[in-house]
Amino acid sequence: MSVLDLVRDDLRGFGGYKSARTEALQGEVWLNANESAWANEADADASCRRYPEPQPLALRDALSTLYAVDASRLLVGRGSDEAIDLLVRATCLPGRDQVLVTPPVFGMYAVSARLQGAPLREVPLVDAADGFTPDVAAIVEAITTQPVKLVFLCSPSNPGGGAIPLADIAAIAEAARGDALVVVDEAYGEFSDVPSATTLLDRFDNLVVLRTLSKAHALAAARIGVAIGDPALIEVLRRCQAPYPVPTPCADLAVSGLSPTALSATRLRIDMVKAERGRMHSALQALPGVRKVYPSAANFLLVRFDDAQAAFDSLLAIGVVVRDQRAAPQLGDALRITIGTPEQNERVLSALSVLEVAA
């Protein structure tokens, strides 16, 4: 069975829109895309007059090197969000094919499923002593007994922070073979010591890995994300993608941000985040008003409080904004706190310490 059997029947041969940049033509005067013959006055280097490459070659090559995969496995797009949406639209028939998620988890999986009219199936994470973990047996049962077409796994998990062992991902991908795509969202993968699920791609053609430059690489506004998977599936997703997904200034910035010098600086920042994450975990756990600080393989900590509202308000009063997680399943007393600079982290601890003294 081919992974293309998991794509919607009506999209397997879909040609998509053929833009002017998809034609392999060479010339000196380009009059095929109805672009302006003159640059905008604000465009100093005249880089924005022309439409961008659909898949910028230099960026694609840089990402191929970064993630140690062949370029044919890569689809570059507008952050991981675009890849999530494309995967749901390309595989799920409205009203029939289910999307499986593991709450509490990143909300865009459910949003994309709803927009596509795909039924959502939830297999909640288990709140165990060592953090939130996926219920592998329940996920496998759902895949084998229900019309599940797409499984989203977040590793490290947002907001739980836990990374999924490769053995568990492999077990789920094996159970899903022939029935569902398994998508591993590694948006926070650089902060984890667990190897990337890209190392499983040669074993499972029904596996897709999502990566982004928004977190560890500090390029959130550039909106550069990738889907990494079987080349045939990636080609289908490309045909379903908008004609010009990556603006030239964003692509150029990303290529510069992946230079050896920039990557060296990024590695130093990742090491600092890991060190501060450990320090903050211990310091927060020592505060009397804190119920639990979850172990994290990401650049944030999930924290339960005796009074989460008071903690949120105390931080906001000194200008520190954290993510309120109380509306999420199982997290009625929790806040998610991103690891900042050492100075920013001290402000967090100071505010919460004062809150406890006042209580």
N, C-alpha and C positions, 0 to 999 in steps of 0.2 A: 504493500500500500504506500502511496506517495503522500507527502505532507500536503500536496495540493488538493487531495480529497477532503481536507478539512476546510478548504476555502468554499465560499458560497458557489453553487453551480453556475449562477449567472455572471460570476466575476472571474472565473478561471481563464476565460479567453478575452476578458475585457481589455480593450486597447488603451483606454484613458484618453486624456487630451494631449495631443502632440503640439507642444509649443514651438516657437521659432528656434529656441535654443536646443531642442532635441535633434534637430537636423544636423548631420555631420558635414557642414559646408564650410568652405574657406573663402575669404574675400577681403577686400580692402574697404569697400563702401557697403555698409550694412543697411539695407532698406527693406528688410523683410519682417520687422516686428512693430512697425509704426511708432518707433521711438523718436524722441526729439533729436534733431541734428545738432543742438546746442546744449551745453551743460547749464544747470541751474546756477545762479550767481553764488549760492551758498555751498555749492559742490566744488571745493577748491581743487581736488585732483580729478574731477570729472569721472568719478568711479560709479556714480549712481545713474548716469544717463541711460545705460544699457541694462536690460534685464539680466539677472544673475544666472549662473549655471544652475540647472536643476539639482545637481549633486556636485557641489564645488570640488574639483579634483584634488587641489592641494589640501583642503580640509579632510576630505575622505581618506587621503593617504596618511595624514597625521593621526587621524582617529584609528585607522587600521593598525598603525604602529603602536599607539597608546594601549589599545585593547588586545594586541597580539592576535588579530584575526585577519583573514583574507578580506580585501576590500569588497569582494562580491557578496559578503555576508552583511554588509552595512547599509542601512538606510538612515540618512541624515535628515533631521526634521526640526520642527519648532518645539524643542524640549521633549521630554518624555510624554507629555500630554498628547501631542499629535500622534505619536506611535500607539498609545493606548487607544485612541479613538479609531485610528486606521485598522488596528487589529480587530476591534469589536465589529466595525462595519464590514470588514472583508470576510469575516467568518460566521457571523450570527444572523440568522433569519429572524426578523421581528416576530415575537409571540411564540417562538419555538425553541431556539437554541439558548441554553442557559449560560450565564457568566458566573463563575464561582469566585467569591471573595472571602477573606478571613478577617472579619472585624474583631477588634478595632484596627482600622487600616486606612491608608490614603484614600480619600473620597472620590478621586477622579475615575476609578474603575466603575463604581456604581453610577456615577453621572453619565459616563459614556454608554453604559448598558441601558440606562433609562432613555437616553436620547435615541438609541437604536431600537427601542422597544423589545430588548432582550430580557427575559426573566432573570432576576438576580437570585442566586442561591448562596446563602451564607453558612459557612462553617467556622464558628467563632474560634479565635485563639484561646488557648488554655492558660489561665493565670496561675502559673506554677511557681515554685520556690525560686527558680532561677530565671524568672521573667516570663513574658508572654511567648508561647511556643505554638506552632501549628499542630492541629490534631490530624496527623498523617493518615491514620486509619479511617477517620471520618471523611477526609478528603477523597481518599481512594474509593471508599464506598459510594460517595456521591457521584464520582466520575463513572463508575461501573454500573450504576443503577438508574441514573438520571440522564436526560439529554444535555449534558454539559459539553459545551464546545470550547470554552476558554476558561483557564484557571489562572488567576493572578496571585502570585506569591511576592511579598515585599521583604527583601533581605539586604541589609538590616531593615527591620520593620519600622514603619512610621505610623503611629507614634510610640510603639512599644520599645524599639531600639534593639531587639534581638535579631541575630543573624541565623539563618537556617543552614544546618549542616548539609554538605553536598550529597551525602547518602540519602537524606530525606527528599531532596529535590529529585535525585535520580529515581527513587522509589515511586514518586508521584508521576514523573515523566514516563516511566515504564508502564504504570497502570493506565496512563492516558493514551498510550500509543495506539493510533488508529481511531481514537475517539475525540481527543481534545488537544489543543495547544496549551502548553504550560509556559506562562510568561513570568520571568523572574525580574522584578524591578530592583535594580542595584543602584539606585540614585545615591545612596550613602556608602557604596561599596569601598571607596578609598579609605574609609575610617575603620574598616573591619579587617580582622586577621583571617577570616574564612576565605578560601580561594574563590575566585569568580566562577559562576555557573557557565561561563563561556568555555571552561575546560571540559564540559559535558556535551558540547555541541556536536562533536563527531559521533557520539553514541546515540543522540536523540535528535531526529530531524523535526520533531514536534516541540522543540524547546526554543524559546526566544528570550533574549536577555536585553533589558533596557539599561542604558547608561546615560549620564548627563554631565555637562560641564558647569551646571548651575551651583553645585555645592562645593566640593573640594577645590575646584578650579576657579571659583569666585567669578563666574561669568553668567550669573543668573539673568541679567538683562539682555544678554546676547541670544538667549533662547536656543541653545544648541543641544540637541539630544539625539540619541541613536537607538535604533532597533537592530539587534544582531541575531541572525538566524540562518536558516537554510537559504541558499541563494535563490532557489525557485520561489520560495515564499516572499523573500525580500523584493523580487521583481514584481510580484503581484501587488504588494503594498505600494511600490513606487508608482504603478499605473493608477492606483486609487488616490494618490497624493495630489495636492494642488500643484500647478505648474512650476512655481518659483518659490519653494518653501523657505530658502535660506537667503536673507538679504546679503549683498556683497560686503557691506561694512561689518556685519556680524561674523561672516565667514573669515574675513581678513583678521579681525580681532582674535578669533578663536585660534587661527593658525599661529599668530604671534604668541598667544597664551599657552601654546603647546611647544614652544621652542625649548631647547635644553636649559637655558637660563631660567625661563619661567617655570618649567617643571621642577627644577631644583628648589626654587622658592616655594612652590606648592608642597613639595615633600616636607619641607621644614615646618610649614603651617599645619600640615596634617599631624606631624609629631607633636606640635604644641597643643593642638586640639585634644589629642589622645591623653597627653599629660594633664591638661586642665580638666578633662572629663573625669579622670580618676580622682583628682583633688576635689573637684566639686561633688562627686558622688559621696565621698567620705564626709566632707564638710556639711552637706545638706542632710545626710542621714543622722548626723549628730545633733541637729536642731530638734528640740522637744516637740514642736508643732508639725513635724514631718512624720507621716505614717510609714512611707516606703519610697525608696529611690530605686528604680529598676536598673539592672545592669544594661549597658548600652554599647553597641558596636557602631554607633552613628555619631553625629556631631551635636547631639542633644541628650537630655535626660528627661524621663517621664517621672513625675513626682506626685505622690498622693499626700494630701494635707488634711489635718483635722478640720481646718476652715479654709478651703480653697479660695473662697471669695475674699476673705481678709488678706490672704497672701497675694492674690492678684491685685487688689486695690493698693496694698502697701508698695508693691513694685511699681505700679503705674504712677503712684504719687511722687516717686523720684525719677520718673521718666523712663522706666524700664518696662518694655512691652514683651510679654510672654504669650504663649498660645494656650487659650482656655480649651481644655479637652472634655469638659463636663457633659457636653451633649453627646459624646461618643459612647457606644456600648461598653459597659463595664468600667467606665472612667468617670463616675459621678463626683469624684473628689480630686481630680488630677489636673495638673498643668504640665505643659511641655516647655522646657527651658533650653534654648540653644546655647551651646558653649561659645562664649565670646572671648574677647581679649582677657588677660588676667585682671586688668583694671575693671572691665565691665563685670566680670564674674564676682569681684569683690563687692561691687555695688549690690549685686543680687544677694549675696550672703549678709551684707550689712542691713539691708532692708528687712530681710526675713528674721534676722536676729533681733532687731528692734521690735518687730511685730510680736515676737514671742515674749520679750521682756514686758511689753505693754499688756499682753494677755495674762 
